[in-house]
Amino acid sequence: MTRFVQCCFAAAFVAASLCSTARAAEPAKGGALSQAELEKGFEETLSGCVFRGYFTLRGQEQAKGLKEEKYTITSAKKLPGDDDLWVLNVRIQYGDHDLTLPLTLQVKWAGDTPIITLTDMLIPGLGKFTSRVIVYRGQYAGTWDGGGDHGGHLFGKIEKIDDTKEDDAK
């Protein structure tokens, strides 16, 4: 259960969005942003931000309530020569877990909206996860599954590290 949350954010971490304090790039005079502009904005937004929110456990939403999660992304970079893969250096915190590692994650686009995806990905120290996390206008939301026996939903806000408390960013 907690393993997946870490995975989700990483994907999450996840994994892809516009920080609530960051402004989206202005579109060219033609209207919509180019893919290169979207990716540049995504990289700038994710580098130095915190995904702060909650996750649920499928079938236990009422009994267990919301569980807190936090993903601190120090950097995000698209891999050269690949259309979908990004490396996120992330610190994953939830429950008793606190882990820092680089994650190579696939990011797909639905128009101007990035979706962090992972399918049956083994995350060292956490387990195998599948997740889809949408990032948009300073928020993230998605689903996660930890190997079929547990899963749920995740959601929260995205903040720049400069906008969070000093001790939260460490």
Residue pairs with C-beta under 8 A, 6 or more apart in sequence:
1 57
1 146
1 150
1 152
2 67
2 94
2 95
2 96
2 97
2 126
3 97
3 123
3 126
3 127
3 128
3 129
3 146
4 55
4 126
4 127
4 129
4 131
4 144
4 145
4 146
4 150
4 151
4 152
5 55
5 67
5 69
5 92
5 94
5 95
5 144
5 154
6 69
6 71
6 92
6 94
6 97
6 99
6 123
6 126
6 129
7 118
7 121
7 123
7 126
7 127
7 129
7 131
7 144
7 146
8 14
8 15
8 55
8 69
8 129
8 131
8 133
8 142
8 144
8 154
9 15
9 51
9 69
9 70
9 71
9 90
9 92
9 133
9 154
10 71
10 88
10 90
10 92
10 101
10 103
10 105
10 118
10 123
11 103
11 105
11 116
11 117
11 118
11 121
11 129
11 131
11 132
11 133
12 51
12 71
12 116
12 131
12 133
12 135
12 140
12 142
12 154
13 51
13 71
13 73
13 88
13 90
13 103
13 105
13 116
13 133
13 140
14 51
14 71
14 73
14 88
14 90
14 105
14 116
14 131
14 133
14 135
14 140
15 46
15 51
15 71
15 73
15 88
15 90
15 103
15 105
15 116
15 133
15 135
16 42
16 46
16 76
16 86
16 107
16 114
16 115
16 116
16 133
16 135
16 140
17 42
17 45
17 46
17 51
17 114
17 134
17 135
17 136
17 137
17 138
17 139
17 140
17 158
18 24
18 41
18 42
18 45
18 135
18 136
18 137
18 138
18 158
19 45
19 46
19 49
19 138
19 158
19 159
19 160
20 137
20 138
20 139
20 157
20 158
20 159
20 160
20 163
21 138
21 159
21 160
21 163
22 41
22 44
22 45
22 138
22 160
24 33
24 41
24 137
25 33
25 37
25 38
25 40
25 41
27 33
27 37
28 34
28 37
32 112
33 41
33 112
35 109
38 109
38 112
38 114
39 78
42 76
42 107
42 114
42 135
43 76
43 77
43 78
45 158
46 73
46 75
46 76
46 88
47 73
47 74
47 75
47 76
47 77
48 73
48 74
48 75
48 160
48 161
48 162
49 72
49 73
49 158
49 159
49 160
49 161
50 70
50 71
50 72
50 73
50 158
50 159
50 160
50 161
50 164
50 168
50 169
51 69
51 70
51 71
51 73
51 140
51 156
51 157
51 158
52 69
52 70
52 156
52 157
52 158
52 159
52 164
53 68
53 69
53 70
53 140
53 154
53 155
53 156
53 157
54 66
54 67
54 68
54 69
54 154
54 155
54 156
55 66
55 67
55 69
55 94
55 144
55 152
55 153
55 154
55 155
56 64
56 66
56 67
56 152
56 153
56 154
57 64
57 67
57 150
57 151
57 152
58 150
58 151
58 152
61 152
67 94
67 95
68 94
69 92
69 93
69 94
69 154
69 156
70 92
70 93
70 94
70 168
71 90
71 91
71 92
71 93
72 90
72 91
72 93
72 161
72 168
72 169
73 88
73 89
73 90
74 89
74 90
74 91
75 87
75 88
75 89
76 86
76 87
76 88
76 89
77 86
77 87
78 85
78 86
78 107
79 85
79 86
79 87
79 104
84 106
84 107
84 108
85 104
85 105
85 106
85 107
86 104
86 105
86 106
86 107
87 102
87 103
87 104
87 105
88 102
88 103
88 105
89 100
89 101
89 102
90 100
90 101
90 102
90 103
91 98
91 99
91 100
92 98
92 99
92 100
92 101
92 126
93 99
97 125
97 126
99 125
99 126
101 123
101 124
103 123
105 116
105 117
105 118
106 116
106 117
106 118
107 114
107 115
107 116
107 117
108 114
108 115
108 117
109 115
110 134
113 134
113 135
113 136
114 134
114 135
115 132
115 133
115 134
115 135
116 131
116 132
116 133
116 135
116 142
117 131
117 132
117 133
118 129
118 130
118 131
119 130
120 128
120 129
120 130
121 128
121 129
121 130
122 128
123 129
127 146
127 147
128 146
128 147
129 144
129 145
129 146
129 147
130 144
130 145
131 142
131 143
131 144
131 145
131 154
132 142
132 143
133 140
133 141
133 142
133 154
134 140
134 141
134 142
135 158
138 157
138 158
138 159
139 155
139 156
139 157
139 158
140 154
140 155
140 156
140 157
140 158
141 153
141 154
141 155
142 153
142 154
142 155
143 151
143 152
143 153
143 154
144 151
144 152
144 153
144 154
145 151
161 169
